[in-house]
Amino acid sequence: MHRYATVLIAASASLSASAGDVVAPHPDPRPVVLVAGLEDGPLKRELAACTDEPVRRTSFSLGHRGAPLHYPEHTRESYVAAAAMGAGVIECDVTFTRDKQLVCRHAQDDLHTTTDILLTPLAARCKEPFRPAQFDAQGALLAPAAALCRTSDITLAEFRTLRGKRDGFEPRARTVEDYVWGGKAAFDALGPGTGTLMSHADSITLFRQLGVQMVPELKQPVVTMPYDGMSQQQFAQRLIDDYRTAGVPPGAVWPQSFSLDDILYWIEREPEFGRQSVYLEDAESASQLPDAAEFKRLRAQGVGIWAPPLFALLALDDRGAIVPSQSARDARAAGLELVAWSLERSGPLGVGQNGWYYQTVDTALRSDSDVLQVLDVLARQVRVRAVFSDWPATTTFYANCTGLD
């Protein structure tokens, strides 16, 4: 069980799944716990002075898939929770269904781990049906349980009948029920087991009601494009068209993609939206990051915002303290604004192996509270524009306390 399980339960009890009930950001206990665990010093004293301050919404705090540290990602419940934590911008990852309708899912092929589809008649439509785990005579695992269900396997109407759940599965499952509710998904027992799935248009309606800005990510399809006559460029255009149809001003939308072609399409064809499009970095390690010349080329092509994983912007100095990385300095020198992803996604910190997101600063992290040290370097030294978080209350608290918008 996560060490902050009881904190999350207490926080969720104060949140309503009805957007109409969320009229202002709510205080959250997690930042208070994190501040208490910081080593004594100037940062702890500064943040401790703010623990009783009211919460205000801030665009520095980005809800990564909503608030999936506790709520099923890309569900109404997760989005409402993120807004209640003061996230000023919330993400809908955008993919499409069999009838080419846009929906909020992290990937086109994750329904088997993020929804209850395998427990419904729609399981028969999945690309690959459930296969139970295989074991040898001694009980050793030979082949893990598996399935593959895509949004493109079903229509929007069918998609709406599903329920979102915490992403995860049990690789040793012998039954569908164990596969769906085992593994990481078992964390659902701490709170909302399922959540309401959203189309892209649904998310726009909800986000406007919540009073937040929007950061849609155009996900790369796993099906061959063009798909049923829809090209990748048409897919990118349909994302923008949904905002135009809804009357959302371009300044409230931050379209993003890992594909430079998508970014350049928006810059050329939809410049009002493209000028604040976010180019996501897909490097797996620091050695794969762009160099200074590449950052200059990106800026010359019209790219304005570069958004890499946390490790890309951080390094350690000779004393072992967290400092801005060379990539962060090169990107800023090229004139790029910076956004970081994703805070509070790696599980408990201070275990010695703190995960992929912190690979360049691993030895500097001694506890969960050091996430505030990371935030402080990102904000004050790297000077990022915003930070994605799986629990936006933490980024909101830091921004409120230090005077960030």
KELO-854735 format. One line per 8 residues: number of its first residue (from 0); their letters; for each residue x, y, z of C-alpha. Coordinates in steps of 0.1 Angstrom, whole numbers. Example, Ala and Ser with C-alpha at 12.3 -4.5 7.8 and 13.67 -1.06 7.14 Angstrom:
0 = AS = 123:-45:78  137:-11:71
END
This chain:
0 = MHRYATVL = 0:0:0  13:35:-9  25:53:22  1:82:16  -30:59:12  -48:74:42  -39:109:30  -54:102:-4
8 = IAASASLS = -85:87:11  -91:117:33  -86:140:3  -109:121:-19  -137:122:7  -138:160:3  -141:159:-35  -173:155:-54
16 = ASAGDVVA = -176:138:-88  -200:166:-99  -183:194:-116  -210:218:-105  -199:213:-69  -163:224:-76  -165:261:-73  -130:267:-60
24 = PHPDPRPV = -98:247:-54  -98:228:-21  -70:224:5  -52:191:3  -32:173:30  -5:158:8  16:190:4  15:195:42
32 = VLVAGLED = 29:160:47  56:166:21  67:199:37  69:183:71  93:157:57  118:182:42  152:186:57  154:218:77
40 = GPLKRELA = 165:247:57  153:278:38  129:259:15  112:241:43  108:274:63  94:292:33  69:264:24  59:257:60
48 = ACTDEPVR = 47:293:63  21:287:36  5:255:48  -26:273:61  -29:296:31  -60:294:8  -56:275:-25  -59:293:-58
56 = RTSFSLGH = -58:279:-93  -26:282:-112  -15:275:-148  19:263:-134  0:232:-122  -9:208:-150  -32:178:-143  -14:149:-160
64 = RGAPLHYP = -44:127:-171  -63:144:-143  -51:132:-109  -42:95:-116  -22:89:-84  -55:80:-70  -83:84:-96  -87:64:-128
72 = EHTRESYV = -69:84:-154  -88:103:-181  -121:100:-163  -145:127:-153  -137:119:-116  -100:123:-122  -104:156:-141  -127:171:-114
80 = AAAAMGAG = -102:161:-87  -74:178:-106  -94:210:-108  -103:208:-71  -65:206:-64  -60:239:-83  -47:226:-116  -51:255:-140
88 = VIECDVTF = -46:232:-171  -58:196:-175  -48:171:-201  -69:149:-224  -48:125:-244  -67:121:-277  -72:90:-298  -101:77:-318
96 = TRDKQLVC = -127:49:-319  -138:26:-347  -162:53:-360  -134:79:-359  -147:98:-329  -122:114:-306  -119:102:-271  -97:107:-240
104 = RHAQDDLH = -73:77:-235  -36:76:-229  -31:52:-258  -53:37:-285  -45:2:-272  -48:4:-234  -85:-4:-228  -77:-38:-214
112 = TTTDILLT = -57:-23:-186  -75:11:-180  -112:0:-184  -135:-29:-175  -139:-39:-212  -128:-75:-205  -156:-79:-181  -183:-69:-206
120 = PLAARCKE = -197:-84:-239  -174:-59:-257  -145:-82:-248  -154:-102:-279  -144:-72:-300  -109:-69:-286  -80:-73:-310  -66:-101:-288
128 = PFRPAQFD = -89:-118:-263  -78:-126:-227  -53:-153:-224  -47:-167:-189  -12:-170:-175  6:-203:-182  27:-221:-156  49:-252:-155
136 = AQGALLAP = 43:-282:-133  63:-265:-105  42:-233:-107  68:-212:-124  54:-186:-148  59:-196:-184  38:-169:-201  20:-139:-184
144 = AAALCRTS = -17:-133:-188  -24:-109:-217  -50:-92:-238  -52:-63:-263  -82:-40:-266  -81:-8:-287  -105:22:-289  -106:14:-326
152 = DITLAEFR = -121:-19:-318  -154:-3:-307  -176:27:-315  -180:58:-294  -215:46:-282  -199:14:-270  -169:32:-255  -194:52:-234
160 = TLRGKRDG = -207:20:-218  -173:12:-203  -159:23:-169  -124:36:-164  -102:20:-137  -67:24:-123  -42:14:-150  -28:-21:-142
168 = FEPRARTV = -32:-58:-145  -21:-91:-128  4:-109:-150  -2:-142:-131  -39:-141:-135  -58:-173:-144  -91:-155:-147  -103:-123:-163
176 = EDYVWGGK = -114:-109:-130  -79:-114:-115  -63:-99:-146  -85:-67:-145  -85:-61:-107  -51:-75:-97  -16:-58:-98  -16:-21:-96
184 = AAFDALGP = -53:-20:-102  -58:-33:-67  -50:2:-54  -86:10:-65  -97:-5:-32  -86:27:-16  -112:48:-33  -131:52:-66
192 = GTGTLMSH = -129:18:-83  -141:31:-116  -147:64:-133  -167:79:-162  -150:78:-196  -149:110:-217  -150:118:-253  -127:147:-264
200 = ADSITLFR = -158:169:-268  -170:158:-233  -137:169:-218  -140:203:-235  -174:209:-220  -163:198:-186  -131:218:-186  -150:249:-196
208 = QLGVQMVP = -174:243:-167  -144:238:-143  -128:270:-155  -95:254:-166  -74:256:-197  -69:225:-219  -38:206:-230  -49:179:-255
216 = ELKQPVVT = -22:155:-266  -26:139:-301  -16:103:-295  1:83:-322  -23:57:-336  -14:21:-334  -36:14:-365  -22:21:-400
224 = MPYDGMSQ = -29:56:-412  -48:67:-431  -75:49:-411  -108:45:-430  -99:75:-451  -87:96:-422  -51:107:-426  -28:118:-397
232 = QQFAQRLI = -31:154:-408  -69:151:-408  -67:136:-373  -46:165:-361  -71:189:-377  -101:173:-361  -85:178:-327  -84:216:-333
240 = DDYRTAGV = -118:216:-350  -134:203:-317  -122:235:-300  -134:258:-328  -168:241:-328  -171:246:-290  -160:282:-293  -129:278:-271
248 = PPGAVWPQ = -104:307:-276  -70:295:-289  -53:310:-259  -70:285:-236  -57:254:-256  -21:240:-256  -21:212:-282  8:188:-278
256 = SFSLDDIL = 24:158:-296  55:137:-296  55:140:-334  72:171:-348  51:167:-380  19:173:-359  34:204:-343  45:218:-376
264 = YWIEREPE = 11:211:-391  -6:231:-364  20:259:-367  13:262:-405  -24:254:-407  -37:266:-374  -13:293:-363  -35:307:-335
272 = FGRQSVYL = -34:273:-318  0:263:-332  19:292:-316  15:276:-282  17:240:-292  39:218:-270  65:195:-286  69:165:-263
280 = EDAESASQ = 104:149:-260  106:111:-264  142:105:-254  147:76:-231  179:88:-216  200:119:-213  223:107:-241  194:108:-266
288 = LPDAAEFK = 184:145:-259  187:171:-286  219:192:-287  221:230:-289  220:230:-327  189:210:-328  172:233:-303  180:262:-326
296 = RLRAQGVG = 165:243:-356  133:236:-337  130:273:-327  136:283:-363  108:261:-374  84:279:-351  84:255:-321  80:276:-290
304 = IWAPPLFA = 76:250:-261  97:220:-255  84:195:-229  108:167:-219  106:143:-190  119:155:-156  153:139:-159  161:159:-191
312 = LLALDDRG = 160:192:-172  179:181:-141  215:172:-132  238:170:-102  266:193:-95  300:184:-79  284:185:-45  255:162:-54
320 = AIVPSQSA = 230:190:-54  202:192:-81  208:218:-107  196:226:-143  209:202:-169  229:213:-200  199:205:-221  178:229:-200
328 = RDARAAGL = 203:256:-205  207:249:-242  169:249:-248  164:282:-230  194:297:-249  176:288:-281  145:307:-270  123:277:-261
336 = ELVAWSLE = 99:277:-232  100:246:-210  74:223:-195  83:192:-174  66:158:-170  55:141:-148  58:147:-111  46:121:-85
344 = RSGPLGVG = 45:93:-110  74:71:-99  61:57:-66  79:63:-33  112:82:-35  143:76:-15  144:39:-22  177:40:-40
352 = QNGWYYQT = 162:33:-74  137:62:-79  126:54:-114  130:65:-150  118:101:-144  147:108:-119  175:89:-136  199:119:-137
360 = VDTALRSD = 194:129:-100  186:96:-84  212:98:-56  199:132:-44  164:119:-36  161:106:0  123:107:6  90:117:-11
368 = SDVLQVLD = 94:152:3  123:158:-20  98:162:-48  96:197:-35  133:202:-39  128:190:-75  100:215:-80  121:243:-66
376 = VLARQVRV = 150:238:-90  126:234:-119  108:267:-110  136:289:-98  166:277:-117  154:259:-149  125:284:-150  99:260:-165
384 = RAVFSDWP = 66:274:-175  46:246:-159  49:210:-145  27:180:-151  18:161:-120  -2:130:-112  -13:148:-80  -17:185:-89
392 = ATTTFYAN = -22:196:-53  16:194:-48  25:217:-78  -4:240:-69  8:244:-34  43:251:-44  32:277:-70  8:294:-46
400 = CTGLD = 34:296:-19  62:310:-42  40:335:-61  38:317:-95  8:324:-117
END
